Amino acid sequence: MANAAHWDQVYGERDLDQVGWYEARPASSVEMIEAAKLPRSAAIIDVGGGASGLAGELGRLGYTDVTVADVSAAALAAARTRLGDEADRVSWVVADVRDHDFGREFDLWHDRAMFHFMVDPEDRAGYLATLNRTLRVGGELIAATFGPAGPMQCSGLPVRRYGAEELSAELGPGYAPVGSSIRVHETPSGREQQFLWTRFRREA
């Protein structure tokens, strides 16, 4: 996984609506979070959230405890600027989730397109260790990775593609699958990318 300098450069060189993962509205994320039927006071963390508009969408839906974490300070600054006055309702954390201690637990962990950058076993181990000390037992995990027919690279970096069973095996027996689907994301340049969307419940 690349370091902060790589992602700061990406966000410094491209407009927010030109990066490959841009969405005008994070419809799949909102749909799956709403499907979890959590109270509006639930603690939600969006890891690798970058400059996504998800925090703003959740705020408009009435969620009151939203944290966005990303290794890139530039990405988070861009997201805050986009939200304007609403940004003060969100907690923004510059963090490398492979080793960060958030100092609290969350009811829902959302990751759209970060875990698939963890191509090295030690990176995945670090990510999962942080997940396990951060997501409460009984909490929900929503993860979107490139699917079996997805790209093999993104932003100049190698990625790891997943099927639902592969991702479940990676997470381990403490995470019970709730549902999964294959969806296609169209990038601003018109390319189609296959994504695997999954939802798990932490049971141990």
C-alpha positions as CSV (number, residue, x, y, z in Angstrom):
1,M,0.0,0.0,0.0
2,A,1.3,3.4,-0.9
3,N,2.2,6.0,1.7
4,A,0.7,9.4,2.4
5,A,2.9,11.2,-0.1
6,H,1.5,9.2,-3.0
7,W,-2.1,9.9,-2.1
8,D,-1.4,13.6,-1.4
9,Q,0.2,13.8,-4.8
10,V,-2.8,12.2,-6.5
11,Y,-5.2,14.6,-4.8
12,G,-2.9,17.5,-5.6
13,E,-2.7,16.8,-9.3
14,R,-6.4,15.9,-10.0
15,D,-9.7,17.6,-9.4
16,L,-12.0,15.7,-7.0
17,D,-14.4,14.7,-9.8
18,Q,-11.5,13.3,-12.0
19,V,-10.1,10.6,-9.7
20,G,-11.1,7.1,-10.8
21,W,-13.1,6.3,-7.7
22,Y,-15.2,9.5,-7.9
23,E,-19.0,9.2,-7.4
24,A,-21.4,12.1,-7.7
25,R,-23.4,10.3,-4.9
26,P,-22.2,7.3,-3.0
27,A,-25.4,5.4,-3.6
28,S,-24.2,1.9,-2.9
29,S,-22.5,2.9,0.4
30,V,-25.7,4.7,1.6
31,E,-27.9,1.8,0.5
32,M,-25.8,-0.8,2.5
33,I,-25.4,1.4,5.5
34,E,-29.2,2.0,5.6
35,A,-29.8,-1.7,5.2
36,A,-27.9,-2.3,8.5
37,K,-30.8,-0.4,10.3
38,L,-28.6,1.2,12.9
39,P,-29.9,4.1,15.0
40,R,-29.0,7.6,13.8
41,S,-26.7,7.9,16.9
42,A,-24.6,4.9,15.8
43,A,-20.9,5.5,15.5
44,I,-19.8,5.1,11.9
45,I,-16.2,5.2,10.5
46,D,-15.4,5.5,6.9
47,V,-11.8,4.3,6.4
48,G,-9.9,5.4,3.4
49,G,-12.7,7.9,3.0
50,G,-10.5,10.4,1.2
51,A,-12.6,13.2,-0.4
52,S,-15.7,11.0,-0.7
53,G,-19.1,12.7,-0.2
54,L,-20.3,9.9,2.1
55,A,-20.0,11.9,5.3
56,G,-22.1,14.6,3.9
57,E,-24.8,12.2,2.8
58,L,-24.9,10.5,6.2
59,G,-25.2,13.9,7.9
60,R,-28.2,14.7,5.7
61,L,-29.7,11.4,6.6
62,G,-29.4,12.3,10.3
63,Y,-26.4,10.2,11.4
64,T,-24.7,12.2,14.2
65,D,-21.5,10.3,14.9
66,V,-19.4,10.0,11.7
67,T,-15.7,9.7,11.4
68,V,-13.7,9.8,8.2
69,A,-10.1,8.4,8.3
70,D,-7.5,8.6,5.5
71,V,-3.8,8.5,5.3
72,S,-3.9,11.6,3.0
73,A,-4.3,15.0,4.8
74,A,-4.9,16.6,1.4
75,A,-7.8,14.3,0.7
76,L,-9.5,15.1,4.0
77,A,-8.9,18.8,3.5
78,A,-10.6,18.6,0.2
79,A,-13.6,16.8,1.7
80,R,-13.9,19.4,4.5
81,T,-13.9,22.2,1.9
82,R,-16.6,20.4,-0.1
83,L,-18.8,20.1,3.0
84,G,-18.4,23.7,4.1
85,D,-20.1,24.5,7.5
86,E,-21.3,20.9,7.7
87,A,-17.7,19.6,8.1
88,D,-17.6,20.5,11.7
89,R,-20.2,17.8,12.4
90,V,-17.7,15.1,11.2
91,S,-14.5,13.8,12.9
92,W,-11.6,13.9,10.5
93,V,-8.6,11.7,11.3
94,V,-5.4,11.5,9.4
95,A,-4.5,7.8,9.9
96,D,-2.8,4.8,8.4
97,V,-5.3,2.1,9.4
98,R,-2.5,-0.6,9.3
99,D,-1.4,0.6,12.7
100,H,-3.7,3.4,14.0
101,D,-5.4,3.3,17.4
102,F,-8.7,5.2,17.2
103,G,-9.1,5.0,20.9
104,R,-12.7,4.0,20.7
105,E,-15.1,1.5,19.2
106,F,-17.5,1.9,16.3
107,D,-20.8,0.3,15.4
108,L,-20.1,0.3,11.6
109,W,-16.8,0.2,9.6
110,H,-17.2,1.3,6.0
111,D,-14.4,0.7,3.5
112,R,-15.0,1.5,-0.2
113,A,-11.9,0.6,-2.2
114,M,-9.1,0.5,0.3
115,F,-8.6,-3.1,1.5
116,H,-7.8,-4.2,-2.1
117,F,-4.6,-2.1,-1.9
118,M,-3.4,-4.4,0.9
119,V,-1.5,-6.7,-1.4
120,D,1.2,-7.7,1.1
121,P,0.2,-10.1,3.9
122,E,1.7,-7.8,6.6
123,D,-0.4,-4.9,5.4
124,R,-3.6,-7.0,5.5
125,A,-2.6,-8.3,9.0
126,G,-2.2,-4.7,10.2
127,Y,-5.5,-3.6,8.7
128,L,-7.3,-6.5,10.3
129,A,-5.7,-5.9,13.7
130,T,-7.0,-2.3,13.6
131,L,-10.4,-3.5,12.4
132,N,-10.7,-6.0,15.3
133,R,-9.8,-3.5,18.0
134,T,-12.1,-0.8,16.5
135,L,-15.3,-2.5,15.4
136,R,-17.4,-3.6,18.4
137,V,-18.7,-7.2,18.6
138,G,-22.1,-7.1,17.0
139,G,-21.1,-4.3,14.7
140,E,-21.4,-4.1,10.9
141,L,-18.6,-4.2,8.3
142,I,-19.3,-2.9,4.8
143,A,-16.4,-3.5,2.4
144,A,-16.2,-2.9,-1.3
145,T,-13.2,-4.3,-3.2
146,F,-12.4,-4.9,-6.8
147,G,-14.2,-8.1,-7.8
148,P,-12.9,-11.2,-9.6
149,A,-13.0,-9.4,-13.0
150,G,-12.0,-6.0,-11.7
151,P,-8.8,-4.0,-12.5
152,M,-5.4,-5.4,-11.5
153,Q,-4.1,-1.9,-10.8
154,C,-5.5,1.4,-9.5
155,S,-3.8,4.8,-9.3
156,G,-0.6,3.2,-10.5
157,L,-0.6,0.6,-7.7
158,P,-1.2,-3.1,-7.7
159,V,-4.4,-4.4,-6.1
160,R,-5.9,-7.7,-5.0
161,R,-9.2,-8.8,-6.4
162,Y,-11.7,-10.7,-4.3
163,G,-14.7,-13.0,-4.6
164,A,-17.2,-13.1,-1.7
165,E,-15.8,-16.4,-0.3
166,E,-12.2,-15.2,-0.6
167,L,-12.9,-12.0,1.3
168,S,-14.8,-13.9,4.0
169,A,-11.9,-16.3,4.4
170,E,-9.5,-13.3,4.7
171,L,-11.6,-11.8,7.5
172,G,-11.9,-15.0,9.4
173,P,-14.7,-16.8,11.3
174,G,-15.4,-13.8,13.6
175,Y,-17.2,-12.1,10.7
176,A,-20.5,-13.6,9.5
177,P,-21.5,-12.8,5.9
178,V,-24.8,-10.9,5.7
179,G,-24.9,-10.3,1.9
180,S,-22.8,-9.5,-1.2
181,S,-23.3,-8.3,-4.7
182,I,-21.3,-7.5,-7.8
183,R,-21.7,-4.0,-9.1
184,V,-20.1,-1.9,-11.8
185,H,-18.6,1.5,-11.2
186,E,-18.0,3.8,-14.1
187,T,-15.0,6.1,-13.7
188,P,-15.1,9.8,-14.9
189,S,-13.2,8.7,-18.0
190,G,-15.9,6.2,-18.9
191,R,-14.1,3.0,-17.9
192,E,-16.1,0.3,-16.1
193,Q,-14.7,-1.4,-13.0
194,Q,-16.2,-4.4,-11.3
195,F,-16.7,-4.1,-7.6
196,L,-17.6,-6.7,-5.0
197,W,-19.8,-5.2,-2.3
198,T,-20.1,-7.1,1.0
199,R,-21.7,-6.8,4.4
200,F,-20.6,-8.7,7.5
201,R,-21.6,-8.8,11.1
202,R,-18.9,-9.1,13.7
203,E,-19.7,-12.1,15.9
204,A,-16.5,-12.5,17.9
